């Protein structure tokens, strides 16, 4: 994550209400994408859904990632 973007995100990510809402949204999207993945038969779409799920999972650790990026030189 770019340091400047991380610093801009931190006020929202340090507020438990905002962070919890973001995590709930991400979990709902992961569940939805997982159901789509289970039903999908096209290999290209399967790879795309897997990538989507992986990116959504990063929201579970976005605060830690932003803190680390903001501290870097």
Secondary structure per residue as TSV (DSSP state, phi and psi in degrees):
chain	resnum	aa	ss	phi	psi
A	1	X	-	360.0	140.9
A	2	X	-	-71.0	134.8
A	3	X	H	-53.0	-45.3
A	4	X	H	-63.9	-40.1
A	5	X	H	-66.9	-38.9
A	6	X	H	-60.7	-43.8
A	7	X	H	-64.5	-35.2
A	8	X	H	-69.4	-32.5
A	9	X	H	-77.5	-28.9
A	10	X	H	-54.9	-40.2
A	11	X	H	-57.5	-39.5
A	12	X	H	-72.1	-39.7
A	13	X	H	-74.5	-20.6
A	14	X	T	-85.2	-10.1
A	15	X	S	-90.6	113.6
A	16	X	H	-55.6	-35.1
A	17	X	H	-64.6	-44.5
A	18	X	H	-68.1	-43.7
A	19	X	H	-64.4	-42.4
A	20	X	H	-63.4	-41.1
A	21	X	H	-63.1	-41.3
A	22	X	H	-63.3	-42.5
A	23	X	H	-67.4	-38.0
A	24	X	H	-63.5	-44.1
A	25	X	H	-60.2	-46.9
A	26	X	H	-61.4	-42.3
A	27	X	H	-62.4	-41.6
A	28	X	H	-63.0	-43.0
A	29	X	H	-66.9	-38.1
A	30	X	H	-62.0	-45.0
A	31	X	H	-61.0	-43.2
A	32	X	H	-63.9	-47.2
A	33	X	H	-66.3	-32.9
A	34	X	H	-65.6	-41.7
A	35	X	H	-63.3	-41.1
A	36	X	H	-62.8	-39.4
A	37	X	H	-63.4	-41.7
A	38	X	H	-61.9	-37.6
A	39	X	H	-84.8	-20.2
A	40	X	-	-72.7	142.4
A	41	X	-	-116.9	-18.4
A	42	X	-	-79.2	123.1
A	43	X	H	-62.8	-36.6
A	44	X	H	-64.7	-41.7
A	45	X	H	-68.9	-33.7
A	46	X	H	-61.8	-45.7
A	47	X	H	-62.9	-40.2
A	48	X	H	-63.9	-44.0
A	49	X	H	-64.8	-39.1
A	50	X	H	-61.5	-43.1
A	51	X	H	-64.1	-39.9
A	52	X	H	-61.4	-44.3
A	53	X	H	-64.0	-42.1
A	54	X	H	-61.3	-42.2
A	55	X	H	-67.0	-39.6
A	56	X	H	-64.3	-34.9
A	57	X	H	-65.0	-26.7
A	58	X	H	-64.9	-23.8
A	59	X	G	-64.2	-21.6
A	60	X	G	-69.5	-21.4
A	61	X	G	-122.5	19.0
A	62	X	H	-62.6	-35.8
A	63	X	H	-62.6	-47.5
A	64	X	H	-63.4	-39.8
A	65	X	H	-64.0	-42.6
A	66	X	H	-66.4	-41.0
A	67	X	H	-62.0	-45.6
A	68	X	H	-63.6	-44.7
A	69	X	H	-65.7	-37.2
A	70	X	H	-67.2	-28.6
A	71	X	H	-81.4	-22.4
A	72	X	-	-66.7	154.1
A	73	X	-	-51.1	360.0
